[in-house]
Amino acid sequence: MSDLFSRQPDAPLAERLRPQSLDEVIGQQHLIGAGKPLRVAVEGGKPHSMLLWGPPGVGKTTLARILAQSFNAQFLPVSAVFSGVKDIREAILKAEAALQQGRATILFVDEVHRFNKAQQDAFLPHVESGLLTFIGATTENPSFEVNPALLSRAQVYVLQPLSEDDMRRLADKVLAQPEYRGFSIDEAAQTLLIHTADGDARRMLNLSEQLLRAAATRGIQTLDSAFLAESLGAQIRRFDKGGESFYNQISALHKSVRGSHPNAALYWFCRMLDGGADPRYLARRIIRMAWEDIGLADPRALQMANEAAATYERLGSPEGELALAQAVLYLAAAAKSNAGYNAYNQMRQFVKAHASDEVPVHLRNAPTKLMKELGYGRAYRYAHDEPHAYAAGESYMPDGVDEPDFYRPVPRGLEIKIGEKLAWLKSLDDEAGRGKE
């Protein structure tokens, strides 16, 4: 009986697979790759205070633990959800004791944005004195949620959701575990699982563990899409008898917005929520819709989409979902334009053919005497000194390269006015050109 009560519960898969070094971390190569800031910090052996800003499940806590281990520092984790000033004071006492033994301390504050000003101020002096190296993790924009004094003493690093390739590597790592050898997941099911996790490694691991346990119970060796839908229930559904999957529905939502059908767009939005879609994923797609299909025809749509996403982050579910629904309705009703989207794609192709063309001398800055002697900035026309604040006939392209006409405003919304303005400026250019003949 004593063995029964002394037995420790098995650690979750996400904990068992937690990386122990930077080389084991999947994703975030912009921070931990060769020559990147966190890799350089570890190799240099010099810890510094930082804020790790990114969505859930992308490795903020893992990186903090690895950094503490790499610096042989005492790691003191504090949750801003459950801790207060008392816990911070206890951490400071432990840091002082460790310092007496010649060991540094890293204070890791999870969800630091939930600490109020007084709580953040409680450890600020000890960060300034060097007693503590502070690492904060947050899903919120630090500019708005972290005290300026603390923010000024911490380097902000932005973590990204894991890419689809990263998630596939993680899925392969799961199936390589001794207890899961013999199991497999077909390509369609793996893709569906990856899309459901939406860049969140912890969610990916938790879902994988849930599925593999269910498969073992039922004696199933190969996991397919039907098994995923049945096992995960409301977390992921294939829905109607046509067999529509998650990405078919996001496509329907996007096309309903693009097609200016607010009620249809709201239907697909609510249907995805009902199916367990992550509202944060929907928020990102709504922002994408605003930039791709509305653009400058109605810049308020861009603001509405961003504010709806921020509102959801503040309120969570279900209250924050109303903000996203309102954004969907506004975007569907807004004037549409893909002119900016098309111009951007065309210009990227154009640049590939002109990527090495020199900047014209008159457009170059001349901060030194030598540069001025070389003619940098000579003959530049300051637009504000010209009639209508426009240097008619001036060229802003590399020498010998005509300015392409990729951005063509549509006759809808604000782009009507933008188009009229650009047409008028072109008439000034044409007039200036005739004057030179």
Contacts in CASP RR format, 6 or more apart in sequence:
PFRMAT RR
TARGET T0000
AUTHOR 0000-0000-0000
METHOD contacts of the structure
MODEL  1
MSDLFSRQPDAPLAERLRPQSLDEVIGQQHLIGAGKPLRVAVEGGKPHSM
LLWGPPGVGKTTLARILAQSFNAQFLPVSAVFSGVKDIREAILKAEAALQ
QGRATILFVDEVHRFNKAQQDAFLPHVESGLLTFIGATTENPSFEVNPAL
LSRAQVYVLQPLSEDDMRRLADKVLAQPEYRGFSIDEAAQTLLIHTADGD
ARRMLNLSEQLLRAAATRGIQTLDSAFLAESLGAQIRRFDKGGESFYNQI
SALHKSVRGSHPNAALYWFCRMLDGGADPRYLARRIIRMAWEDIGLADPR
ALQMANEAAATYERLGSPEGELALAQAVLYLAAAAKSNAGYNAYNQMRQF
VKAHASDEVPVHLRNAPTKLMKELGYGRAYRYAHDEPHAYAAGESYMPDG
VDEPDFYRPVPRGLEIKIGEKLAWLKSLDDEAGRGKE
12 205 0 8 1.000
12 206 0 8 1.000
12 209 0 8 1.000
13 174 0 8 1.000
13 177 0 8 1.000
13 205 0 8 1.000
13 206 0 8 1.000
13 208 0 8 1.000
13 209 0 8 1.000
14 201 0 8 1.000
14 202 0 8 1.000
14 205 0 8 1.000
14 206 0 8 1.000
14 209 0 8 1.000
16 177 0 8 1.000
17 173 0 8 1.000
17 174 0 8 1.000
17 177 0 8 1.000
17 205 0 8 1.000
18 62 0 8 1.000
18 65 0 8 1.000
19 25 0 8 1.000
19 26 0 8 1.000
19 62 0 8 1.000
19 66 0 8 1.000
20 66 0 8 1.000
20 69 0 8 1.000
21 66 0 8 1.000
21 69 0 8 1.000
21 70 0 8 1.000
22 32 0 8 1.000
22 33 0 8 1.000
22 38 0 8 1.000
22 39 0 8 1.000
22 42 0 8 1.000
22 66 0 8 1.000
22 70 0 8 1.000
25 32 0 8 1.000
25 59 0 8 1.000
25 62 0 8 1.000
25 63 0 8 1.000
25 66 0 8 1.000
26 162 0 8 1.000
26 166 0 8 1.000
26 169 0 8 1.000
26 170 0 8 1.000
26 173 0 8 1.000
26 201 0 8 1.000
27 160 0 8 1.000
27 162 0 8 1.000
27 163 0 8 1.000
27 166 0 8 1.000
28 58 0 8 1.000
28 59 0 8 1.000
28 63 0 8 1.000
28 159 0 8 1.000
28 160 0 8 1.000
29 36 0 8 1.000
30 36 0 8 1.000
30 160 0 8 1.000
31 37 0 8 1.000
31 38 0 8 1.000
31 39 0 8 1.000
31 63 0 8 1.000
31 157 0 8 1.000
31 159 0 8 1.000
32 38 0 8 1.000
32 39 0 8 1.000
32 63 0 8 1.000
33 39 0 8 1.000
37 155 0 8 1.000
37 157 0 8 1.000
38 63 0 8 1.000
38 67 0 8 1.000
38 157 0 8 1.000
41 47 0 8 1.000
41 48 0 8 1.000
41 67 0 8 1.000
42 67 0 8 1.000
42 70 0 8 1.000
42 71 0 8 1.000
45 70 0 8 1.000
45 71 0 8 1.000
47 67 0 8 1.000
47 71 0 8 1.000
47 73 0 8 1.000
47 104 0 8 1.000
47 106 0 8 1.000
47 133 0 8 1.000
48 133 0 8 1.000
48 155 0 8 1.000
49 127 0 8 1.000
49 133 0 8 1.000
49 134 0 8 1.000
49 135 0 8 1.000
49 153 0 8 1.000
49 154 0 8 1.000
49 155 0 8 1.000
50 134 0 8 1.000
50 135 0 8 1.000
50 136 0 8 1.000
50 154 0 8 1.000
50 155 0 8 1.000
50 156 0 8 1.000
50 157 0 8 1.000
51 112 0 8 1.000
51 135 0 8 1.000
51 136 0 8 1.000
51 137 0 8 1.000
51 138 0 8 1.000
51 142 0 8 1.000
51 146 0 8 1.000
51 151 0 8 1.000
51 154 0 8 1.000
51 155 0 8 1.000
51 156 0 8 1.000
51 157 0 8 1.000
52 59 0 8 1.000
52 60 0 8 1.000
52 63 0 8 1.000
52 64 0 8 1.000
52 135 0 8 1.000
52 136 0 8 1.000
52 137 0 8 1.000
52 138 0 8 1.000
52 157 0 8 1.000
52 159 0 8 1.000
53 138 0 8 1.000
53 139 0 8 1.000
53 140 0 8 1.000
53 141 0 8 1.000
53 142 0 8 1.000
53 156 0 8 1.000
53 157 0 8 1.000
53 158 0 8 1.000
53 159 0 8 1.000
54 60 0 8 1.000
54 138 0 8 1.000
54 139 0 8 1.000
54 158 0 8 1.000
54 159 0 8 1.000
54 160 0 8 1.000
55 139 0 8 1.000
55 159 0 8 1.000
55 161 0 8 1.000
55 199 0 8 1.000
55 200 0 8 1.000
55 280 0 8 1.000
56 139 0 8 1.000
56 200 0 8 1.000
56 202 0 8 1.000
56 203 0 8 1.000
57 199 0 8 1.000
57 200 0 8 1.000
57 201 0 8 1.000
57 202 0 8 1.000
57 203 0 8 1.000
58 159 0 8 1.000
58 160 0 8 1.000
58 161 0 8 1.000
58 162 0 8 1.000
58 199 0 8 1.000
58 200 0 8 1.000
58 201 0 8 1.000
59 159 0 8 1.000
59 201 0 8 1.000
60 110 0 8 1.000
60 136 0 8 1.000
60 137 0 8 1.000
60 159 0 8 1.000
61 77 0 8 1.000
61 108 0 8 1.000
61 110 0 8 1.000
61 137 0 8 1.000
63 159 0 8 1.000
64 75 0 8 1.000
64 77 0 8 1.000
64 106 0 8 1.000
64 108 0 8 1.000
64 135 0 8 1.000
64 136 0 8 1.000
64 137 0 8 1.000
65 75 0 8 1.000
65 108 0 8 1.000
67 73 0 8 1.000
67 106 0 8 1.000
67 135 0 8 1.000
68 74 0 8 1.000
68 75 0 8 1.000
68 106 0 8 1.000
68 108 0 8 1.000
69 75 0 8 1.000
71 104 0 8 1.000
71 106 0 8 1.000
71 133 0 8 1.000
72 103 0 8 1.000
72 104 0 8 1.000
73 103 0 8 1.000
73 104 0 8 1.000
73 105 0 8 1.000
73 106 0 8 1.000
73 133 0 8 1.000
74 94 0 8 1.000
74 95 0 8 1.000
74 98 0 8 1.000
74 103 0 8 1.000
74 104 0 8 1.000
74 105 0 8 1.000
74 106 0 8 1.000
75 106 0 8 1.000
75 108 0 8 1.000
76 91 0 8 1.000
76 94 0 8 1.000
76 95 0 8 1.000
76 105 0 8 1.000
76 106 0 8 1.000
76 107 0 8 1.000
76 108 0 8 1.000
77 108 0 8 1.000
77 110 0 8 1.000
78 87 0 8 1.000
78 88 0 8 1.000
78 91 0 8 1.000
78 107 0 8 1.000
78 108 0 8 1.000
78 109 0 8 1.000
78 110 0 8 1.000
79 109 0 8 1.000
79 110 0 8 1.000
79 111 0 8 1.000
80 109 0 8 1.000
80 110 0 8 1.000
80 111 0 8 1.000
80 112 0 8 1.000
80 113 0 8 1.000
80 114 0 8 1.000
80 115 0 8 1.000
80 119 0 8 1.000
81 110 0 8 1.000
81 111 0 8 1.000
81 114 0 8 1.000
84 115 0 8 1.000
84 119 0 8 1.000
85 118 0 8 1.000
85 119 0 8 1.000
85 122 0 8 1.000
88 119 0 8 1.000
88 122 0 8 1.000
88 123 0 8 1.000
89 122 0 8 1.000
91 105 0 8 1.000
91 107 0 8 1.000
91 123 0 8 1.000
91 132 0 8 1.000
92 123 0 8 1.000
92 126 0 8 1.000
92 131 0 8 1.000
92 132 0 8 1.000
94 105 0 8 1.000
95 105 0 8 1.000
95 107 0 8 1.000
95 126 0 8 1.000
95 131 0 8 1.000
95 132 0 8 1.000
96 131 0 8 1.000
98 104 0 8 1.000
98 105 0 8 1.000
99 105 0 8 1.000
99 131 0 8 1.000
104 133 0 8 1.000
105 131 0 8 1.000
105 132 0 8 1.000
105 133 0 8 1.000
106 132 0 8 1.000
106 133 0 8 1.000
106 134 0 8 1.000
106 135 0 8 1.000
107 123 0 8 1.000
107 127 0 8 1.000
107 132 0 8 1.000
107 133 0 8 1.000
107 134 0 8 1.000
107 135 0 8 1.000
108 135 0 8 1.000
108 136 0 8 1.000
108 137 0 8 1.000
109 115 0 8 1.000
109 123 0 8 1.000
109 134 0 8 1.000
109 135 0 8 1.000
109 136 0 8 1.000
109 137 0 8 1.000
110 136 0 8 1.000
110 137 0 8 1.000
111 137 0 8 1.000
111 138 0 8 1.000
111 139 0 8 1.000
112 120 0 8 1.000
112 136 0 8 1.000
112 137 0 8 1.000
112 138 0 8 1.000
112 145 0 8 1.000
112 146 0 8 1.000
113 138 0 8 1.000
113 139 0 8 1.000
113 140 0 8 1.000
113 142 0 8 1.000
113 145 0 8 1.000
113 146 0 8 1.000
117 147 0 8 1.000
120 146 0 8 1.000
120 147 0 8 1.000
120 150 0 8 1.000
121 147 0 8 1.000
121 149 0 8 1.000
123 132 0 8 1.000
123 134 0 8 1.000
124 147 0 8 1.000
124 149 0 8 1.000
124 150 0 8 1.000
124 153 0 8 1.000
126 132 0 8 1.000
127 133 0 8 1.000
127 134 0 8 1.000
127 150 0 8 1.000
127 153 0 8 1.000
127 154 0 8 1.000
128 153 0 8 1.000
134 150 0 8 1.000
134 153 0 8 1.000
134 154 0 8 1.000
136 154 0 8 1.000
138 145 0 8 1.000
138 146 0 8 1.000
139 313 0 8 1.000
140 313 0 8 1.000
142 151 0 8 1.000
142 156 0 8 1.000
143 151 0 8 1.000
146 154 0 8 1.000
161 198 0 8 1.000
161 199 0 8 1.000
161 200 0 8 1.000
162 170 0 8 1.000
162 199 0 8 1.000
162 200 0 8 1.000
162 201 0 8 1.000
162 204 0 8 1.000
163 199 0 8 1.000
164 194 0 8 1.000
166 199 0 8 1.000
166 201 0 8 1.000
167 194 0 8 1.000
167 197 0 8 1.000
167 199 0 8 1.000
167 201 0 8 1.000
167 204 0 8 1.000
168 190 0 8 1.000
168 194 0 8 1.000
170 201 0 8 1.000
170 204 0 8 1.000
170 205 0 8 1.000
171 185 0 8 1.000
171 190 0 8 1.000
171 193 0 8 1.000
171 194 0 8 1.000
171 204 0 8 1.000
171 208 0 8 1.000
174 180 0 8 1.000
174 205 0 8 1.000
174 208 0 8 1.000
174 209 0 8 1.000
174 212 0 8 1.000
175 181 0 8 1.000
175 182 0 8 1.000
175 183 0 8 1.000
175 184 0 8 1.000
175 185 0 8 1.000
180 212 0 8 1.000
182 221 0 8 1.000
183 212 0 8 1.000
183 215 0 8 1.000
183 216 0 8 1.000
183 221 0 8 1.000
183 222 0 8 1.000
183 223 0 8 1.000
184 221 0 8 1.000
184 222 0 8 1.000
184 223 0 8 1.000
185 193 0 8 1.000
185 222 0 8 1.000
185 223 0 8 1.000
185 224 0 8 1.000
186 222 0 8 1.000
186 223 0 8 1.000
186 224 0 8 1.000
186 225 0 8 1.000
188 224 0 8 1.000
188 225 0 8 1.000
189 223 0 8 1.000
189 224 0 8 1.000
189 225 0 8 1.000
189 227 0 8 1.000
189 228 0 8 1.000
192 225 0 8 1.000
192 228 0 8 1.000
192 236 0 8 1.000
192 245 0 8 1.000
192 246 0 8 1.000
193 204 0 8 1.000
193 207 0 8 1.000
193 208 0 8 1.000
193 211 0 8 1.000
193 228 0 8 1.000
193 236 0 8 1.000
194 204 0 8 1.000
195 246 0 8 1.000
195 247 0 8 1.000
196 203 0 8 1.000
196 207 0 8 1.000
196 232 0 8 1.000
196 235 0 8 1.000
196 236 0 8 1.000
196 246 0 8 1.000
197 203 0 8 1.000
197 204 0 8 1.000
197 207 0 8 1.000
198 278 0 8 1.000
198 280 0 8 1.000
198 281 0 8 1.000
200 278 0 8 1.000
207 232 0 8 1.000
207 235 0 8 1.000
210 231 0 8 1.000
210 232 0 8 1.000
211 223 0 8 1.000
211 227 0 8 1.000
211 228 0 8 1.000
211 231 0 8 1.000
211 232 0 8 1.000
212 223 0 8 1.000
214 220 0 8 1.000
214 227 0 8 1.000
214 231 0 8 1.000
215 221 0 8 1.000
215 223 0 8 1.000
215 227 0 8 1.000
215 231 0 8 1.000
220 227 0 8 1.000
225 238 0 8 1.000
225 245 0 8 1.000
226 238 0 8 1.000
228 236 0 8 1.000
229 236 0 8 1.000
229 237 0 8 1.000
229 238 0 8 1.000
234 274 0 8 1.000
234 275 0 8 1.000
234 276 0 8 1.000
235 275 0 8 1.000
235 276 0 8 1.000
236 246 0 8 1.000
236 275 0 8 1.000
236 276 0 8 1.000
237 275 0 8 1.000
237 276 0 8 1.000
238 244 0 8 1.000
238 245 0 8 1.000
239 245 0 8 1.000
239 249 0 8 1.000
239 271 0 8 1.000
239 275 0 8 1.000
244 252 0 8 1.000
246 272 0 8 1.000
246 277 0 8 1.000
249 268 0 8 1.000
249 271 0 8 1.000
249 272 0 8 1.000
249 277 0 8 1.000
250 268 0 8 1.000
250 272 0 8 1.000
250 277 0 8 1.000
250 282 0 8 1.000
250 285 0 8 1.000
252 264 0 8 1.000
252 268 0 8 1.000
253 265 0 8 1.000
253 268 0 8 1.000
253 269 0 8 1.000
253 272 0 8 1.000
253 282 0 8 1.000
253 285 0 8 1.000
253 328 0 8 1.000
254 285 0 8 1.000
254 289 0 8 1.000
254 293 0 8 1.000
256 264 0 8 1.000
256 265 0 8 1.000
256 267 0 8 1.000
256 268 0 8 1.000
256 332 0 8 1.000
257 265 0 8 1.000
257 289 0 8 1.000
257 293 0 8 1.000
257 328 0 8 1.000
257 331 0 8 1.000
257 332 0 8 1.000
258 289 0 8 1.000
258 293 0 8 1.000
258 336 0 8 1.000
259 332 0 8 1.000
259 336 0 8 1.000
260 332 0 8 1.000
260 333 0 8 1.000
260 336 0 8 1.000
261 332 0 8 1.000
262 328 0 8 1.000
262 329 0 8 1.000
262 332 0 8 1.000
262 333 0 8 1.000
264 332 0 8 1.000
265 328 0 8 1.000
265 329 0 8 1.000
265 331 0 8 1.000
265 332 0 8 1.000
266 325 0 8 1.000
266 328 0 8 1.000
266 329 0 8 1.000
266 332 0 8 1.000
269 282 0 8 1.000
269 324 0 8 1.000
269 325 0 8 1.000
269 328 0 8 1.000
270 325 0 8 1.000
272 282 0 8 1.000
273 279 0 8 1.000
273 282 0 8 1.000
273 321 0 8 1.000
279 312 0 8 1.000
279 316 0 8 1.000
279 317 0 8 1.000
279 320 0 8 1.000
279 321 0 8 1.000
279 324 0 8 1.000
280 309 0 8 1.000
280 312 0 8 1.000
280 313 0 8 1.000
282 324 0 8 1.000
283 305 0 8 1.000
283 308 0 8 1.000
283 309 0 8 1.000
283 312 0 8 1.000
283 324 0 8 1.000
284 309 0 8 1.000
286 305 0 8 1.000
286 308 0 8 1.000
286 309 0 8 1.000
286 324 0 8 1.000
286 327 0 8 1.000
286 328 0 8 1.000
286 331 0 8 1.000
287 302 0 8 1.000
287 305 0 8 1.000
287 306 0 8 1.000
287 309 0 8 1.000
289 305 0 8 1.000
289 331 0 8 1.000
290 301 0 8 1.000
290 302 0 8 1.000
290 304 0 8 1.000
290 305 0 8 1.000
290 331 0 8 1.000
291 302 0 8 1.000
291 341 0 8 1.000
292 338 0 8 1.000
292 341 0 8 1.000
293 331 0 8 1.000
293 336 0 8 1.000
293 337 0 8 1.000
293 338 0 8 1.000
293 341 0 8 1.000
294 301 0 8 1.000
294 302 0 8 1.000
294 331 0 8 1.000
294 334 0 8 1.000
294 335 0 8 1.000
294 336 0 8 1.000
294 337 0 8 1.000
295 301 0 8 1.000
295 302 0 8 1.000
295 337 0 8 1.000
295 338 0 8 1.000
295 339 0 8 1.000
295 340 0 8 1.000
295 341 0 8 1.000
296 337 0 8 1.000
296 339 0 8 1.000
296 340 0 8 1.000
296 409 0 8 1.000
296 414 0 8 1.000
296 415 0 8 1.000
296 418 0 8 1.000
297 334 0 8 1.000
297 335 0 8 1.000
297 336 0 8 1.000
297 337 0 8 1.000
297 339 0 8 1.000
297 410 0 8 1.000
297 412 0 8 1.000
297 413 0 8 1.000
297 414 0 8 1.000
297 415 0 8 1.000
298 334 0 8 1.000
298 335 0 8 1.000
298 413 0 8 1.000
298 414 0 8 1.000
299 414 0 8 1.000
300 330 0 8 1.000
300 334 0 8 1.000
301 330 0 8 1.000
301 331 0 8 1.000
301 334 0 8 1.000
304 326 0 8 1.000
304 327 0 8 1.000
304 330 0 8 1.000
304 331 0 8 1.000
305 327 0 8 1.000
305 331 0 8 1.000
307 323 0 8 1.000
307 327 0 8 1.000
308 323 0 8 1.000
308 324 0 8 1.000
308 326 0 8 1.000
308 327 0 8 1.000
309 324 0 8 1.000
311 320 0 8 1.000
311 323 0 8 1.000
312 320 0 8 1.000
312 321 0 8 1.000
312 323 0 8 1.000
312 324 0 8 1.000
314 320 0 8 1.000
315 323 0 8 1.000
335 412 0 8 1.000
335 413 0 8 1.000
335 414 0 8 1.000
335 415 0 8 1.000
336 410 0 8 1.000
336 412 0 8 1.000
337 409 0 8 1.000
337 410 0 8 1.000
337 412 0 8 1.000
337 413 0 8 1.000
337 415 0 8 1.000
338 410 0 8 1.000
339 407 0 8 1.000
339 408 0 8 1.000
339 409 0 8 1.000
339 410 0 8 1.000
339 415 0 8 1.000
340 407 0 8 1.000
342 406 0 8 1.000
342 408 0 8 1.000
343 406 0 8 1.000
343 407 0 8 1.000
343 408 0 8 1.000
346 404 0 8 1.000
346 406 0 8 1.000
347 404 0 8 1.000
347 406 0 8 1.000
350 404 0 8 1.000
350 406 0 8 1.000
354 398 0 8 1.000
354 401 0 8 1.000
357 398 0 8 1.000
357 399 0 8 1.000
357 401 0 8 1.000
358 398 0 8 1.000
358 399 0 8 1.000
359 398 0 8 1.000
360 395 0 8 1.000
360 396 0 8 1.000
360 397 0 8 1.000
360 398 0 8 1.000
360 399 0 8 1.000
361 374 0 8 1.000
361 375 0 8 1.000
361 376 0 8 1.000
361 377 0 8 1.000
361 378 0 8 1.000
362 377 0 8 1.000
362 378 0 8 1.000
362 379 0 8 1.000
362 380 0 8 1.000
363 377 0 8 1.000
363 380 0 8 1.000
363 396 0 8 1.000
364 371 0 8 1.000
364 376 0 8 1.000
364 377 0 8 1.000
365 371 0 8 1.000
365 376 0 8 1.000
365 377 0 8 1.000
366 372 0 8 1.000
366 375 0 8 1.000
366 376 0 8 1.000
366 377 0 8 1.000
372 378 0 8 1.000
381 391 0 8 1.000
381 394 0 8 1.000
382 391 0 8 1.000
383 389 0 8 1.000
383 390 0 8 1.000
383 391 0 8 1.000
386 392 0 8 1.000
388 428 0 8 1.000
390 425 0 8 1.000
390 428 0 8 1.000
392 425 0 8 1.000
392 428 0 8 1.000
392 429 0 8 1.000
392 431 0 8 1.000
392 432 0 8 1.000
393 428 0 8 1.000
393 429 0 8 1.000
393 432 0 8 1.000
393 433 0 8 1.000
395 403 0 8 1.000
396 403 0 8 1.000
397 403 0 8 1.000
409 415 0 8 1.000
409 416 0 8 1.000
409 418 0 8 1.000
409 419 0 8 1.000
409 422 0 8 1.000
END
